[in-house]
Amino acid sequence: MTINNLKSIIHINSQKNLAIFSFIIITLIATFSVFSIKNYLFPYKELLVLIYVIISGVISLLYYFKTKSIHRTAVIIILLFGIMFVFLSPINSISDEKEHLIRSEITSRGVLVPEYITQGNESGFISIDSIKNSPKYISIYETDWDSGKINETEVLIASSFEQNPFYAYIAPAIGIGLAKLLNLDNIWLLWLGRICNLLMYATLCGIAIKKTPMLKLPMAIVACFPLSISQAASISCDCFIFSFTFIAFAYLFHMYKSKNLSKRNIIIYTSLVLILAISKITFASLILLLFFIPKENYKNEKYYLLSFLSLTIIFGITLIWSKYFAMNSLLHSWRSIVFEQNNVNATLQMQHILNNPLEGIIPFLHMGDQIPHLVNNLSKLYIKNDSFPLFNYFYSIFALFFCLFYPVKEKISSKSKIILLLTLLILLFGTYFVQYLTWAPVGAINLDLTEVMPRYFLPTCVLLPLIFSINKNKKIKNLHTISFTIIVSSLSSVAMFFVSMFY
């Protein structure tokens, strides 16, 4: 063994030890900062979770130092921390998780589009009794529903996310179908659905990070963000949207690096965006990223012009989908009652904007006022619980520095940066506009009632370093080590924050 090899081993070991030590210290500091007297008096469940997250974090870091593989390490982190969220997250605690559970159960029976029917004085969708009677926002220690056998008696349920595409629910539907097939207890409808969603998320994220020719680390960071993993470990269709967005970006970056593109590449990317747009209409704006690809990357300039056709197709289909199906489907749910009570009407809201353009524009000129709301909800994993302020500020600072100083090897032209920025702004504005139409009272003077959350555009944060990085490919020492240490520290800290409240 040479002296240089020995120095290299010592350097790696010191890096590894420092990363593990830092992770454990950060986790302990976060834990003690959120513990109340109750947690100190009855610490058994908290201690078990603390031991688990520390072991999971150490395994993740050791695996990275052993393999230096970004995508494999990301998958390990997603699975280790995700499985914890599967079992520790309260029943139906993620936003609208019960309605996602209903839709997944319907999909598990092979029903691709739920049928809204009326039986007597009751209207709704056919599902099963166990799903209808599942509680919300409580742990398994607060209910006996979890230990009851699955009751497959057909019942009508008022809401089922009729407007969402079936393919976003295939993974949890498999888990629910398996739970019914094995005649398990009720809780396994939820747990197996969550597990299958998590496995799909880990698989798609692993493929995307492995295949992308650029921005591997930013993609891994966003994929392993606590809010991302909590959604992945739920029944929510956001799990599919997040991971499939990474697949679309990986293919887009492949197009950016290729110098031999044809119409086939445009068709594939357009298809990926269409799948996303039907799942979340504002993601239709991602079709604009075709113009991020330099003209010279195409075999023939006429192929580049096909991007305009793709743009027309995507926006045409999504507008038709929204107007003639999605908007009407929203009324086949509990939302129709809320809309009526709060004077929410998309048609009247649009008429108000057109008749009073100045009043309609002013709320959107104040979108910057929503930044504190978005930051404060970075760690709001569950609908009925608070967020973790210490984490919100810490991660916001980390994200800011990462976006500014991440070394972007590719020379992104000013035109391409403008297209990236414009796409994200359209997506951001579109999200608030859609929420304003469908959730704010007619004539609302601000965006507070739109309830836009960070998860609505979280996967698109992968693109931010391409726009804002001022680092011209100057390597940052130990960047990967620092990033993965922050990832596992954040996950363990947020986990302890919520365990301290629930258990």
N, C-alpha and C positions, 0 to 999 in steps of 0.2 A: 504493500500500500504506500503510495507516494504521500509527501507532505501536503500537496494540494488537495488530494482526495480526503485526507484526514481533516483538513481545514473545512472542506465542504460539508463533511458529515457533522462536524461540531457546529457549523453555522446552521445547518438544517435542524439539528436537535435543539439548539438554543431558540430558534424561531418557533419550533413546535412547542417547547415548554412555555415560552412566553405567551403564545396564543392560547394554550390551554389554561394557564394561570389567569390570564386576563379574562377569559370567558367565565371561569368559575367566580372570580371576584365580582365581575359585573352582575352575574346572576344573583349572588348573595346580597349585594347592595340593593338590587331591585326588589328582592324578596323581603328584606327587612324594612324597606321603605313602604311596602304595601300591607304588611301584616298588621292586624288589629289585635286587641286583647284576646278576642275569641280564637284567633289562629294560634296564639301562644298557649292558651289553655288546653285546646284540643287540636294538637298539631299533626295527628297521625296521617291523615290523607295528604295534607300539605307536604309532609316530609317524604312520603312515597313519591309524590309528583316531582318534588325537588330532586330527589335521587335519580329519578327517571330522566329528567331533562338534562341533568349534568352528565349522566352516562351517555345520553343520545348526542349531546354536543361534543363530548370528548371523542366518541366513535366517529362522528362526522369529520372532525378536524384531523384525527389520525388517518382516516381514509384519504382525505385530500393530500396530506403530506406523503402518503405511501404511493398514490397513483398520479397526483398532479392533474387529475381529470376533472374538469369543471362540470361536465354534464352528469357524470356518475356521482360526484359528490352532491350535486343538486338533487338527484333522485333519492339518494340516501337520506338527505335532510328532509325532503318532502315526505318520505315514507315513515321515518322515525318520529317526527313531530306530528305528521298528519294523523297517524294512527292514535296518538294521544288525544288529539282534538275529536276524533271519531267517537271515542268512548267518554270523554270528559265534558264535551259540549252538552248543555242542557237539551232536553227534548224539544224539537222544533224551535230552536232558539235563533238560528240565522234568519235574516229578513225573509219573510214569506216562506219559510221552510216547510210549513205544513201544507201550503198550497202546492209547492214543488213535490212534496211527498205524494199528494193526491194524484198529480199529473203522472208521476213516475209509476204509481200503481196502475193507473189506467193504461199506460204504455206497456206495462208488464203483461197485460192481457191481449196485446197485439192491436190495440186501438190507436191508430195513428193520429186521428183528429177527433177529440172528444165531442160527443153530441149533446147539445143542451136540450133537455126534454122537460115536459111538464107532466106530473102525475098528481091528479087531484088538485090540491091547493098549493102544491110544492113544485118548484122548478130547480133544476140543477143538472149535475153530471153523475152517472152511475159509478160508484166506487164500492169499497167494502166497509163494514161496520168498525173494524179495528182502526182503520185510518181516520174515520170520522170522529171517533171518540178519543183519539190521541191528544194528550194535553200539550200545552205550550209553555216554554220559558221556565220549566222546572227540571230538577235532576231526578234520576231514578230513585233517589232516597225520599222523594216527596210524593210519590204516587204508587199505586198498585197496578196501573195499566201495563207497565213493562213486563210483569210476570204472568199476565193472562195469555191464554192461547189465542192464536190468530183466528178471528171470526170473519169468514169470507161472505157473510150475508150481504147481499147487495142493498145499498142505500143510496139516496140522493144527497149530493153535497153541493153547496151553492157555488163554489169556485174551483177552478182547476187549471188556471193559466192556459185557457183554450187557444190564445193567440200565439203561444210559443211552439216552435217546430218539434216534432217528435224526436228527431235525432239528438237533441240536446239532453234527452232523458233515457237514452238507451242503456247507459252504464248503470245508473241507479235502478232502472227497471229490471235488469238482470239480477241484482242483489235482492230486490223485493220478490221477484219470481222464485228465487232459490229459497228464501225464507218461507214462502207459502208451500213450496214443494216439500220441504223438510218438516213442515208443521211445527215450526219453532214458536217461541213466545213473541208477543207483540213487538218488543223492543228490537228484535232482529230485523223487522221490516225497515226500521230506521238505520240500524247499525250496518247491516249488509248492503243497504243502498248507499250509505256513506262510504263504505269500504270500496265498493266497485267504482264509485265516482273518484275516489282518491287514487286508485290504481290506474284509471284512465288518465287522470291528470298527470301523475308521475311519468307514465309512458309517453304521452304526447310532449310534455316538457322536456323529457330526456332526449327524445328524437329531435325536437326543434333546436335545443342547445347544441347537440352533437353536430347537426347538419348545417347550422348557420355558419357562414364563412366569416362573419364579423359580429361584434357585440355579444360574444358568448357570456362574458361576465355580467354585463347589465341585464341580460335576459335571465340569467341564473338568480340574480339579486331580486328582480321583480317576481320571478316564479316562487321564490322562497320567502317572500314578504309575509309576515304573520297574517295579514288580511287575505292574501292569496291562498295560503294553506288552509285557513279556517273555512274559506268558501269551498276549497277542494275537498275538505273532509265533511261536507254537508251534502244535502240532496239538491242543492241549488244548481240551476242550469248555468250559473256564472262559472262554475268549474269547467264546463265545456267551452264557454266563450273565451275564458282566459287562455286555456291551453291551446285552443285552435287558433287564437290570434297569434300566439308564438309560432305556430306552424306556418301561418301566412307570412309573418315577418321573415322567417328563415328562408322561405321561398323567394320573397322579395329581395333579400340580401344576396341570394344566389344569382338572381337576375342582374343585380347591380354589379356583381363581380364578373359575370359572364360577358364574353365579347362575340357571342354567336347566337343571339336570341332570334326566335321566330314567332309566328302567330300562336304556336302551341303553348309557349310560355305565357303569353298574354291570356289565352283561354283558361289555363290552369289557375293563374292568379285571380282572374275575374271570378272563376267558380268558387275559389276559397273565400273571397270577399262576399259573394252572394250568400254563401252559407252563413257567414257571420252577420250579414245585414238582416237576414230573415230572423235571426236570433235576437239581435239588438240593432234596431233600425239606424241609430246614429253611426254605427260602424260601417255604413255604406260609404262614408267619407274616405275610408281607407283605399278606395279605388283611385283616388287622386294620386296616390303614391306611385302609380305607373309612370307619372311624369317626373318622378324622382330619378328614374332610370335614364342615363345619358342616351341620346339618339344614336351615337356611334356604337352602342352595344348591340344593335340590331343588324341582322344580315342585310336587310333592305329597309330603307326609310319608310316605305309604305306600311311595314309592320308597326312602326312607332305610331303611325296615324290611327291604327286600330284601337289605340288607347282611348281615343275620343268616342269610338263606338262602344267600348266597354263602359265608359262613364255614362253614356246615355242609357245603356241597358240596365245597369245597376240602379241608377236613380229612378228609372221608369218602373222597374219591377217593385222596388221598395215603396214607392209612392202608391202604386196600385194595391200592394199588399196591405199597407197601412190604412188606406182610405176604405177599402172594401172588405177587409177582414179583421185586422188587428184592433182598430178603434171600436168596431161593433162588438168584438169579443170581450173587450174590457167591461162592457156593460153586463155581461153574463157572469157577474161576480159580486162580492160584497162591495166592490168599488162604486157600483151604481147608486147605492144608498148614501155612501159618503159624498159622492159628487152632488147628489140632490140636496143634501143637508148643507153643504158648503158652497153652493152656487158655482160648481165646477162644470163647465161645458166647453169643450174644445172648439165647437163651431162658433158659439157666441164670443168666446175669447178671441178667436181669429177676426171676427167681425169688429170687435172693439178695437183691436190693433189697427185694422185698416181704416176705421172711421176716426180714430184718434192716434195717428202715427207717432206724435211726439210723446204722448203718454205711454204708448207701446214700446218705444225705444228706450226711454229713461231707465226702466228696471235693468236692462241689459248693459247700459253704460256703467252700472254700479256692480257689475259682476265681481270686481275686485274685492268688494265687501264680503264675498263668500269665502275668501281664502282662509280666514281664521276658522270658519266652520269646517272646511275640508281638512285642515291640519288637525283640528281637535277630534276628528273622526277617523284618523288613520288607524287607531287601535280599537275602534268600536266594532268588535267582532260580532256582538250579539245585540239584538234590537232593543232589549229591555235593560241593558246595563251601561254603565259609564265607560268612558275611554280612559287610557292611561297617559296623563299629561306628560310625565317624565319621558316616556317613550316617544310621544308625538314630537316633542321638541328635539330630542336627540336624533331621531331618524330623519327629521326634516333637514337638520344641519348636515348630516351625513350625505343625504341625497343631493343637497345643493353643492357640496364640495365634489361629490362624485361626478355630477353632470358637468361641472366646470373643468375638472382636471383629469377626467378619464382619458387616457391616450388613444385618440382615434387615428389609426394607421392610414385609413383611406383619405384621400384628398377630396373632400366634399365641396363642390362648387357653391358659390353664393346662391345661384339659381336653385340648386337642389335643396339648400338649407331653407330657402324661402318657401318652397313647395312643402317641405316637412312641417315647417311652422304653420303654414296656412292650413294644412290638413288637420293638425292638432287643434288649431283655433276653431275651425269649422266643427270638429267633433265636440269640442267643449261648448261652443255656442249652441250647437244643435241639441246637445243633451239638456241644457238649461231651457231651450225653447220648447222642446217636446214636453219636458216636465211642467213648464209654465202653462202650456196648453191643456195638459191632462190632469194637473193637480192643484194649480193655483186658482182661487176664486176669480170670476170674471172681473177684469179691471184692477187686479192686484197691482200695488205700486212698488213692490219689491220682490225679490226672488227667495225670500226666507221660507215660504211655504212649498217651494219646489222639492225640497228634501233631496237634493242631489248629494250623493255620497262618493267618496274617493274610488270605490270599487267600480263605478260606472265607466271609468276610463283608465283604471290602473294598468292594464297590460300595455297600453300605448306609451307608458313612461319609458319603455325600452328605447324609444327613439330620441329621448332628450339629449343624451351626450352628443349625438350627431349634429344637433342644432347649437348647443350652448358650450361645448367643450372648447377651451382656449389652449389646450395642450396639444401641440403639434407633434404627436408621437414621441414625446419624451417619457421614457419609462419611469414609473413610480415604484420605488423599492418596496417589495413585499405587498403590493397592492392586493393580490389574490388572497394572501394570508389574512390581511387586515379585513378584507371584505367578508370572507367566510367566518371570521371571528365575530364580526358585527352581526352577521346573519343569525348565527346560533345563539348569540347573546340576546338578541332582540326576541327571538322565538321563545327562549326560556324565560325571559323577563315578563313578556306578555302572558305566557302560560301561568306563571306564578301569580300575576295580578288577578287573573280571572278565577284561579283556584282559590285564592284567598277570599273571594266574594261568594263563590258557589258552595264551597265545602268547609 
